[in-house]
Every structure is written in C-alpha cells, then in structure tokens.
Amino acid sequence: MRLTAEQQAVVGHPGGHARVAAVAGAGKTTTLVARVLHLLASGVPPRRMLVLMFNRAAREDFTAKLVARAPAGTPLPDVRTFHSLGHRLTQSLTRWGALAPRQLLAADWQRERLLRQAVQQTLAGDQARLEDALEPDRLEAFGHFCELVKAELADPSELHERLDYSADTGHFVEAFDTVETLLADHQQMTYADLLYRPLKALEREPALKARVQGFLDEVIIDEYQDINAAQQRLLALLAGETAAVMAVGDANQCIYEWRGARPDTMLDDFTAIFGAARDYPLSTTFRHGHALALAANHAIAANRRRPDQLCLAIPDNPVTTLRVAQGGQRLAEALIGWQRQGRMLSESCVLVRSWALSVSVQLTLLRAGIPFRLSRDDRFVFRLPLVQALAGYLMLARQPELLKDPGHLELLLAQPTPFVARERLGALAQRLAETQNWPDRQDPLLQSLKPLQRRNLKRRWELLCELPRLTAWPPAKLLTHVVERLDAEKVLKRAAARREKGEEDVRLLDVLIEQAGELAHDPDAFIALLREPVESREDGVLITTVHGAKGLEWPLVALWGTNEEDFPHYSRENPLSDERLEEERRLFYVAITRAREQLLMLHDGGEHRPSRFIAETAWQDCQRLAEALNEGRAHGGTHPTAYGEGVAEPPVPAPLEVEQPALAERYLAAQGCSIAVTIKADASASRGVSGAGSGAGFLFSVGQRLRHAVFGEGEVDLVEGDPRDPVIEVRFAQAGKRRLIASRAPIEPLSAAPVTE
C-alpha cells in the first residue's frame, strides 16, 4: 500500500517526542508498521523499542501485519498491551522482592466473591443495607468503583464525592479498603493491580525506578486518547529521560471517560508530561466517502475540546450515502433492501447508545423475520430479568393458574427488586403458591422484614391477584398499570448505583410499553416475542453498542435511537453539562464514522424528538456537496479543449447553499476544489444574522417570557444542555407545554433572562 505524504512524514519522524492525530479510518496500523520497520532499518535495536496497543485484539492484528511486512528472520520489538506490560513488571518487582507474590483473580466468579466478602464485612450487622448492597447491579458498580480508584490513582472518598453515585453507595469507600485488606491477606490481585501495584512501588522507591529506566529508545502508543492516569504515569516513568515517545490517537474519539480516559490526555497532557513534541496529522480517511467525511466534520465542530483537524476522504473511497428515517419499519426495509442488492446481513450493523435501546431493535427484527446476532449474549431480550418479569405479569393476566406456580411467583416478586434477599423471596413465593393468602403479620417469613419491605411485597401480591381480572386489557395498558402499581421507575432508580444506570432501566420500561403498543390487539403475540429463545446467527445483522463498535467498521451502519434524551443521553433529573454534551458528541462521532457505504440514522418519532446531533451533521448539505465533488463540478472554470470557437461556454453553476459555508469551503479547499458555496437564507436567519424570530444567540432562563410564531406567548419552565444552544420547555398559554430546540424554533424573547443567585 502506498503511503500518503502525511503517513510518510510520520514514518520518517526524525526523533524526539511526537503526537499523531489520526482521524477514523486513517490507516494507523499501516503507518505504525511502516514506522517500526523504518526504525529497525535505521539501526534502532528491537529490544530498545516498545509498542503499546489498546487491547489484545489490536495487539494481535498489529503483530500479524508487522510479521507479514518484515523481512524473514528480522528480530521484532515487543508489542504489548498495558496489562501485559504491567504483568511483566509485576513479575520483575516480585522477583526483586519489592512486591509480595500474589495470584491473579482471572475469573469473573473470583472477582465477584471478593466483592461480596468485602461488602459483607463492611456492612455486617446492617442486614437491610447489606441486602441492597448485594444486588447484582450494585455489586457491579462497586467493582467498577474499585477499578476506577486505581485507574485514576484517586482518593476513594474524593472520587465517590465527585462522581454521580447514589446515596445508597456510601459504603463503597470503606469497602474499597476492605477489598485491599482481603487481597493482601489472601495474596491475590485483580487486573487493575497489574498496573496499580508496580506503579505505586516504582513511585515509592527511587532506586527501583532507576532500575527499570534507561532500557528504551523508542515507545509508540496507539489509542493514546483512551489511556487513564495510571497508564500515563507508568508510561512516563518507563520512558524516563531517554526514550522518544510517539502518541497516536484522536481526541474526537475519546469515549471511555467513565473508565478514566480524558480528551485532554491527547490534547494538552502529553506535552505537559513529556515536553515539546512535533505534531503530525493523519487527516485522510480510507474508510468512507466525502458525504460522511463532511458529516463527521460537522458533527464534531461544536466541541471546544477537540483538535483543529478535518477528516478528508479520497476519490478511491466508497461513495457513502447518508439517510435519516423514522421507526422500525424503515430499519427492516433497509436491511431487506440490502439483501436484495446481493449483500450479506453480516456486512451490516445496528448501533445503539445503550443496551436498553437494543430491545426495540431486537423485537423489530424478530417481527420482520430478519436474523441478528448480539455482541453480548446476555443482552438478548428474553434473557433480561426485567423483561422476563414483565412478560410474566402479562402471562399471569392470561393464565390465572400461574398464581399457584412458586417459580413464576418468585420471578414476579423479585423484579423490579423489592430489596429483599432472593432466598426469602423463594420461601415466600412457595407459601403464597400453596395458600393463595398473604401470611399473618406475625409469620416468621415476614417478621425479619422491615415495615416498608412488608408493605411493598403485600402490594405486589395484591397486584398479582388483580391481574387475572384484567385479561381483556391490551398489553401496553396492562404494562403501564403494572409499572405504576409497582412504582417501578422509582424502584429502578433507587436500585441503581449510578444515575445513568437507573435511567437506562427506566428507558427499558418505556421501550417495552412502546413496543407493546405496536401489537395492541394481540397480547399473546407480544408475550411470545418477549419469551422467544432466539440465538445469535452468524449470518445475521450485528447489534452492539457504540462503545463496543470502537475500532470496527461495516459497509452498512444503522444508528438506532437518535432521539433527544437517548442520544445525547440526559433527563430532567440529569441535565446535560457542557462537558457531558461534548462527551456525547464524541460518542456520536465514533458511531457515524463506523460506516463505509451507507449510514442510516433512525429516530423514533412520536413523543421522541430527533436528536440535535442529526441536525448538527448537516447531512443533506454534505450529501449534495459530495455529489458535486464526485461529479467534478467546478465554479467559474472554462474548458477550451471541450468547447471550440463560437461555442457557448457552459453556464456557471449557482453556489450551493449550505448551513456552514466556512466549514464546507475549508473542506473543498483541502480537496483542491473550487465549488462555490453560500449560506442558506434560513440558516442565516436562524443564527440571528438577519432579523429576529429565532432562539439562537439568546440566553434563556426559567421564568423568561417569549413569543413563538405558531404557539404564541409562553414562559420558560426548563433549560437543558448547552446554554448556547439549549433545549427549552415552554408553557404556552394556548398550546400547553412544548419542548423546543432554541436555535431552530421561531421564537423571540419578550423579557430579559431573570437574574439568579
């Protein structure tokens, strides 16, 4: 493969630290393989080089390509992940007596047992809190907290206070110390300790640090934007004063902030830690065509923390088409149409912002008979405990005899969680199935429960007894009734250790009720859908999250659930900050840049407004600009070889109207193209360039009065998201409450924004 001029510059970097900003699909692996071979040919010994890849799959891919391109028998440098590097350091430090020998807890069950022991010891004597803390989601959140403490090298108390943990997780801080004690007592360690323990030892003892430094001349790190504080400090320690460090990545694709990554790691921190560095762009994508390259540039443009770099397509890339559609029917039609073109479903992917949104995708494809596979088998709709329970409620309404089935009763008593141990629920379900009556107050089964737990379980039993009388209700109405009677939204939010997890579970309830509405007159068919034991089909379309798709690509990508509050994700209780909005925008940027030939962005419609991110891509402008580029359209040029004497010159094409002409002109100039563009008339108005009548450029606050061109006068009740382009909720005198994207609504303020303290 011939290298571009930008790639050749990276390969031939003369020395010292370097920072390589690579857009999605820029051929990083090819470039870095060539860089390693160049260093070897320049005389750098392979033992004095280190290449660090983000995960095992990336390491294996890079190693295979390096072996394939290197001359036979050439000694090659070490290619590692951070964990394998940490494992090697741990072994060395243990051999030197600096670390006590420990066994790695490699299995999930070992890690879970450790977390359970720590929680049980911390909350011994407080049975009610202990039962809550041992809920699977809460336990998993505690495990993530322990890992994040070590990834960020943070004080546990400070981290717990800084992050959005619920009030019921106060034991996390003390339990972290208990975990550390248990690990030391049993001579064990977790994967996080592979970096944490050697780093702490090396930073604590200067003699040890001197012993591991000075062995490297060249270090190359891929996906640098995704490394955390512990990885960055360990890297700086090993590089010391002698090694030249080349960091390769893309701050626009930093999507693991929940794991300790930060976009500033690539933007500012690198030079702050290592000193002056030469910057190299890898701006050319080999993945997709002009339309998607333009859309990606538009999609990320509003972020402040980003590199000033364009993504540029080349003529040899696939021609990429962009579409926006509404609803599951359009998804099914797109996939069926893909097959009719002779393409395989395995070449396509449906991306979701969260796994909760995948439920509607699965049910849509099941109804359409389209095979699919999931990147995580435990996310199949029929395997989700909450879905199993809600299907069980519907079944009970159709089959009253299930009131005598203890297994069925236990399922319904356990979901959503009543914060009671599963063993107690099993015993209670057995008693209820046998007697069909609620136990007396003095019954031993109830005596150990708190009054609130007894009341909630009794109310749930009353609901179960009521359901057989509601058999004629359509499934959506019945599910809504169940959710309200159980106060399920409140329970799910309380059960979640992190606010976002609780909101995802609540969104799952909404998704199921919406899907039930599509089969309003056939409850049995809906129950069958929820309970269908479908398995992954290798020939089917892949369903995965955007996080799971990082580093991958497909000819056809359908991005599902591009609605406000879903993507970007926020709620009334959890509004968007500027920082979170930028994080969501980076996630969207990663999502759309997975496509090669077709990108389909799907929103739900109805009460769900299309995501602001769809508008930010200016996808229709990008499509038209790409068509003009692909047709070789040029403004103002004459062609004497094509037109002879006396033959009229072709008419000068009118400028293309676009929403962001400066960004379009910059892209066209980089392509060496002179297509003329001008700002759309409606775009200039919406930005306050001419006249009033738009919410752009104004600051809004709760209580402010405004006028809408259609709805009349109203008062602002809620302001969410970016203050420069918020979503506002307005209570209109004649039209009731409406949610508006301020920059696109025909509104003008009638009063100044209220002053708040």
Order of alpha helices (4+ residues) and beta strands (2+ residues): alpha-beta-alpha-beta-alpha-beta-alpha-beta-alpha-alpha-alpha-alpha-alpha-beta-alpha-alpha-beta-alpha-beta-alpha-beta-beta-alpha-beta-beta-alpha-beta-alpha-beta-alpha-alpha-alpha-alpha-alpha-alpha-alpha-alpha-alpha-beta-beta-alpha-beta-alpha-alpha-beta-alpha-beta-alpha-beta-beta-beta-beta-beta
